Amino acid sequence: MQKVTTTGNATMVVYDDKPLLVTDPWFGDEEPAYFGSWTLSHRIPKGLKDDIALCDYVFFSHGHPDHLNPTRIERFRGKQILLPDHVNARIFNDLKPGGYDLTILPDRTWVPLSKNVKVQAVTTQIQDAILLVDGTRSCWSTSAAAFSSTSTMPARATARATSAASPAATSGRTCWRSPATATPT
């Protein structure tokens, strides 16, 4: 069964019968960002934290500490870390010496993670990215960057990102984007 849950912020867990992928995993209830000035407003349930730990894949959209917390990156050793194709590959280059299992996702190309789930990273000019996730019945986006009216992402890139999801939307699937407080059906 494919489903999605979220902790808020940009952390999303994608399931394909089991926890498969976590995006921008930030435990803001126990590891504040920006010198303690940024935290989650709620506790993340232990069961959801356990699911995050079980995911085979971890995606980091960019290097801000509420998406990629450098103090806790060690918890993802042994996981397949997926990164967008940012200019100069700073995150890749910073993590590579630590022996992490890293993959740079080709921009705007679907990459299968399981029989039922595939992902597509769309990078932005500001070294951020959205991740489109396509399951058998739904598609999701991990970032509001491409959909925000205040985004600095160019309109043509936004159109490409949203049109990449439209085959899913036109085939009877629902499209949903994180962050949200509810699990889609």
C-alpha positions, 0 to 999 in steps of 0.5 A: 500500500502506498501512502504518505505521512508528514511531520510538518516542515518538509519532512515526508515519509513515503510508504510502499508496504513499508517505509521507503523514502523520507524527505528533508528529515528534521526532528525539530522537536529535539534538534532545533535549527538556527542556533535554537531559534527554530523548532517544531510546534509539536512533538513528532510521534515515536512511531513516525520517528521509527518509520523514518529510521526504517526508510531505505532512501533519504532525500535532502532538498537543500542544506539549511539545517531544518532540512539537513541538520549537520548535527544529526546526519550520522543517523542516516549512515547506511541509507541511500541518500538522494540529492538534487543536481545542484550547481557545484554539488556542495552537499555531495562534496561535503558528505562524500568524505564521511563515507555516506552512500550518495546519489545525485538524482538527474534533474527532471528524470523519473528514477524508480525506488521500488516497483510502485514508487518513482521520484523526480527531482527538479532543481531551482536557481536558488540551490533548492529542489522539489521532489515529485513522488509518483505512486501507483495512485497518487503523486506528491511534491515535497516542497512548496517552492514551485507552487508558492507565489513568492517563489523565486523559481522561474515561471517556466520551471514551475510549469515544467514541474507541475506539468511533470505531475500532470500525467498522474493528475489526468489519469485519475490520481490525486496530487498533493504537496507537503507540508500538510497536517493530514495523511492523504487517502 
